[in-house]
Amino acid sequence: MDRLEAELGERIQIIHLNIQDSAGRKLAARFDIRLTPTFIMFDSSGSQLWQSVGMLDPNKVHETLSR
């Protein structure tokens, strides 16, 4: 995640969320997160582009941004 953040600079914002706290539990329920880590990519208007569980493939992030 740190490497992606460094590579992509201002093109991407990465938010880490603890699903053990109150706000995290609410969002986990809203996005049906059952396992961690879960990664969700949104476009600039807030629409969900994809959701992935487990190891994140940096190529998928780069591919999505290049569209």
Secondary structure, 3 states (H helix, E strand, C coil): CHHHHHHHHHHCCCCCCCCCCHHHHHHHHHCCCCCCCEEEEECCCCCEEEEEECCCCHHHHHHHHCC
